[in-house]
């Protein structure tokens, strides 16, 4: 079994799935794909690209000089395409499982919104007289 991809790696490969991109284009695409949640810094991006190149997932497509500066364009390899497809499928299955569980939870929850016996692992926590051993932020247990 292949280890899951880290989010930045997944998003870099996703950005390259459509067309080869240079560094700034990748930074922009990753930010857009993540809804602004992930903003790669150049050092982080180029470190990731070096690792992805070493792993055979991306390859240097071409170099151009624009306004006196070199732009390196990277593209997805067949191996990178396969890794992206495998991770996309893994995430799809994970989302399906979470969606099913949330639907089950909503269906099993009492109309008054209180915890059900199934929320307590089969035990009715409302009958417990001792205080919970763990308290979470905000006082909820």
C-alpha positions in Angstrom: 0.0 0.0 0.0 1.3 3.4 -0.9 1.4 6.0 1.9 -1.1 8.9 1.5 0.1 12.0 -0.1 0.6 15.1 2.1 -1.8 17.9 1.2 0.8 20.2 -0.4 2.1 17.3 -2.6 -1.5 16.4 -3.6 -2.3 20.0 -4.5 1.0 20.4 -6.5 0.3 17.2 -8.5 -3.4 18.3 -9.0 -2.2 21.7 -10.3 0.1 20.0 -12.7 -2.6 17.6 -14.0 -3.9 20.1 -16.5 -0.8 21.7 -17.9 2.9 22.3 -17.1 3.4 25.2 -14.8 6.3 27.3 -13.5 6.9 28.1 -9.8 4.7 31.2 -9.5 2.0 29.5 -11.5 2.1 26.5 -9.1 1.9 28.8 -6.1 -1.2 30.5 -7.5 -2.9 27.3 -8.6 -2.3 25.6 -5.2 -3.7 28.6 -3.4 -6.8 28.5 -5.7 -7.3 24.8 -5.3 -7.1 25.0 -1.5 -9.5 28.0 -1.4 -6.6 30.1 0.0 -6.0 27.7 2.9 -2.5 26.7 1.6 -0.1 29.4 0.4 3.2 27.8 -0.6 6.4 29.8 -0.1 9.0 29.5 -2.9 11.4 27.6 -0.7 8.7 25.1 0.3 7.6 24.7 -3.3 11.0 24.1 -4.8 11.9 21.7 -2.0 8.7 19.8 -2.8 9.5 19.9 -6.5 13.0 18.5 -5.9 11.5 15.6 -3.9 8.8 15.0 -6.5 11.4 15.0 -9.3 13.6 12.6 -7.3 10.5 10.3 -6.9 9.8 10.5 -10.6 6.4 12.1 -10.1 7.2 15.4 -11.9 9.8 16.3 -14.5 11.3 19.5 -15.8 9.3 20.3 -18.9 11.1 23.3 -20.3 12.9 26.5 -19.3 12.2 30.0 -20.6 13.8 33.4 -19.9 11.2 36.1 -19.2 12.3 39.6 -18.4 15.8 38.3 -17.8 14.7 35.6 -15.3 14.7 31.9 -15.9 11.3 30.1 -15.6 11.3 26.4 -15.1 8.1 24.6 -16.1 7.3 21.3 -14.5 4.9 18.6 -15.7 3.4 15.5 -14.3 4.9 12.2 -15.3 2.9 9.0 -15.9 4.0 7.9 -12.4 2.8 11.2 -11.0 -0.5 10.8 -12.8 -0.9 7.3 -11.3 0.0 8.6 -7.8 -2.5 11.4 -8.1 -5.3 9.1 -9.4 -4.6 6.7 -6.5 -4.7 9.4 -3.9 -7.9 10.9 -5.4 -9.5 7.5 -5.2 -8.4 7.0 -1.6 -9.8 10.5 -0.6 -13.0 9.7 -2.5 -13.5 6.5 -0.4 -12.7 8.4 2.8 -15.2 11.1 2.0 -17.8 8.5 1.2 -17.2 6.7 4.5 -17.4 10.0 6.4 -20.6 11.0 4.6 -22.3 7.7 5.4 -21.4 8.0 9.1 -22.7 11.5 9.3 -25.9 10.5 7.6 -26.2 7.5 10.1 -25.5 9.9 13.0 -28.2 12.3 11.8 -30.7 9.5 11.4 -30.0 8.0 14.8 -29.9 11.3 16.7 -33.1 11.9 18.9 -35.3 14.8 17.8 -34.4 16.8 20.9 -30.7 16.9 19.9 -29.5 15.2 23.1 -26.8 12.5 23.0 -28.2 9.1 22.1 -27.0 5.8 23.5 -25.0 5.2 20.3 -23.1 8.5 20.8 -21.9 7.1 24.1 -20.6 3.8 22.6 -23.7 1.9 23.7 -23.8 3.5 27.2 -26.2 6.2 28.2 -24.0 8.9 29.6 -26.9 10.9 30.9 -27.3 8.4 33.7 -23.7 8.7 34.9 -23.3 10.2 38.3 -19.6 10.7 38.4 -18.1 13.7 36.5 -16.3 12.8 33.2 -12.6 12.2 33.5 -11.8 14.4 30.6 -13.0 17.9 30.0 -12.7 19.6 26.6 -12.3 23.3 25.9 -15.5 25.2 26.6 -16.5 22.7 29.3 -18.1 20.2 27.0 -17.3 16.6 27.8 
